[in-house]
């Protein structure tokens, strides 16, 4: 296998998460790829808009912007549950008892506890967060969606003015997956849009759940049964079952087990163990780590802990399920990396805890790669021989994007915008299904995904709040064009759709040609 550490082509800059709501996209750094400020945080990278607000291509002469639709991942969140933090804290506690901590290692435990406490009470006292605790949006995540909405209103003012809604029943629709952080993201986005475009506030419809579009990777044949004969939903439900069998390595073709073996082999590579030991020996004694690697010691998230909010009005008690295990140096370093990538988005909640001393930048790419290979095969393009098992379940979402534009093409102006909120498990395969550059290239089954042979990077494809937007313009004769934005940057449709491009050098594409290109 090729080296796990790519050249540091990504400049290591301080990540800036709190962009100004009106103008955050105007800085030169904001127009760069997300990886330009990489700390090698993989899909936990904080969101940055990728193009200045003043630089977007206007509609062609004779065309008017009439519609926009969006799908976005939820904003930056805390840890999903008590697992990485508890397992690392248990390891640290044993090392402390053994006298096996370095001076830097002595600081690790208190910092883990700060992250843990912040997650136990995350969202307490925050308007719009109904159930405090693990998995909630952080202040950074809330700001990401508020600012995304404000920039939408600023970028597409013609869609959200009083004149557009004067005497018309034009709805701004909001859809989400039904899962807490997507629900909350939709609410913060909608409230910000209403504040940024007061004339359109009354047109924002109550949010609705659409699992077939926005949670299709976990559909159930019982609770999500298709009873109306809808062929698209029936196909998506079947594709969801195929994907779940693949993800569990239980598909009859054996592709899931093969993909899992590739990921496992990556973790076992000698280079990974060398980087893991280098990270951990700055924190723990070599003798302690030798016991861990020899199997003398093992740890898991089996603790029972309680934490209270700063005001003392909220207390949470949780017990770990013991399923997250540390049985080697690689396990320990990989879980430490999980805390490293979550910490930047939680600084407001943790009092500024910085995990970069525990995961030096020269070692972070190794563990980012382990995340990326897992996501590449678990959510991304995978291998062409796998038949699109990781992307087929996004068909309802793709069709809805086109169907909404079709309404506009037919002259139905009942909708001004459709805003959808989902998760990385949907955004990554959807972006691959769209065929976006650097996000949709599979690796042949005979090879294995590596940084050296594929441009796919989690931090580029699906940072927090990653989003795809289609702007729709129409002329008086009904000709309808589409422009796509990926993380607020104008991007091309796949090369196979080149014949649908409206004019040379333009990012606008003919809707009918695009629909044919995608086989819809």
C-alpha positions, 0 to 999 in steps of 0.5 A: 500500500502506498504511503498514508501521509500525502505531501502537505499540499494543504496549508495548515492554517487556523480554521475560521468557523465564525464567519460574519453572516453578511459577508463571510463569503467575501474573504479570499480565504473563504473562496478557497477549498475547505482543505486550504485550512486543513487540520486534517479533520476529515468530515468533521471539518468546519464549514467555509463558503468557497466563493465570494458573494460578489463573484457569481455568474449572473443569469444570461440576458433575458433570463430571470432567477425564479427558484432555488433549492438546497440540500445541506448537511447539519451543522457542526455537532458534538460527539454522537454518544459517550464512546470515544471520550469514555474509552480514552478517559478509561485508558488515561485513568489506568495510565495515571494509576500506573504512573505512566503519564508524561507531563503532556499526558497528565493534561490529557485526562482533564481535557477529555473530561471537559469535552465529555462534560460539554457533550453531556449538557450540550444545548442546555439553555440554547433556544431551539435545542429541545433535548440537551446532550450528545449529538446536538449542534454546537454554537459553531454549527448553529452559526453555520446554518444561520450564516448559510441562510443569510448568504442565500438571501444576500446571494439571491435577493430577487427570490426573497423580495416583497415584489416576488411574493406580492399577490402570489402564493409562493411557498418556501418549503422546508424538509428534514430527515426527522433526526434531531440535528437535521431538525434543529439545523432546518429551524435555525436556517429558516429563522435566519432566512426569515430575519434576513428576508422579512418580506418572504418570512410568511412564505416559509412553510412548516417543516416536514419529514421526508425520510425517503429523500433525507434518511434513505440509508436507514429505511425500514421495511416495516415503518417505511413500507411503501403502500401507495405503489410509488415506484421511486419510493419502492426502488429507494426502499429496496436500495436501502435494504441492499445498502444496509446489508452491504454496510453490515457485510451481509450482502450475498455478493460479498462486497461489504465484507470485501470493503470492510477487509480493505478498511481493516487492512489499512488500519493494520499497516505498519505505517499506521502503527508507527504513527500511532506509537509516535502520537502516544509516546508523547503522552504515555510511557513505552512500557504502558503502550507495550502492555496495551499492544501485547493485550495485557491491557484493554479498555472500552466505553464502559463507564457510568458518569454524571455531569451537570450544567454550569448553572446546576439546573440540568444533570445527565447520567449516562452509561457506556455500552462497552462496544468502543474498544481500545485493544492496541496503540492504533485503537487508542490513537484513532480514538484520540483523533476522534476527539481531536477532530471534534474539539475545534467545533466545541471551543465555545462549550469547552472553554477553548480546549485545544487537542492539537498538542495531542495529535501533532499535524505531521501525524493527523493525515494518517488518521484522516486517511483511516476515516476517509477510506472508511467513508469512501467505501461506506458512503462514497464511490467505492468500487465500480463493480459494487454496482452503486450500492452506496449511492442508489438510495439517493434516487428519490432526492435526485428525482425531487431536485429535477421534479422541482425544476420541472414545475418551474419549466411548466410555468408552475411558480407555486414554490420559490425555494425548497430547503432540505436538511440531512446528514453526511450519510446522505450528502456523500452518496448524493454528491457522488451520484451527481458526479461532482469532480473529485467526489465521484471517482470509484477505485477498481475492485482490484485496487484499494483507495489511497490518497495517491490514487484518488482525489476523494477527501472527506474534508472536501466532499462533506465538511459540516453543513456541506450543501448543494444548491441549484439556482433556476432561471427562466426566460419569457418563452419558458426556457429553463436553465440550472446552475449548481453551487457546491458549498456555495461555489459555482461548479460544472455538471459532469462532462457527460452533460456538456451538451446541456451547457447553455453557452461556452464558459457558462455554468448555466445548463439547459434543464431538459438536457440535464434531465436526459443526461441523468436518465430521468 
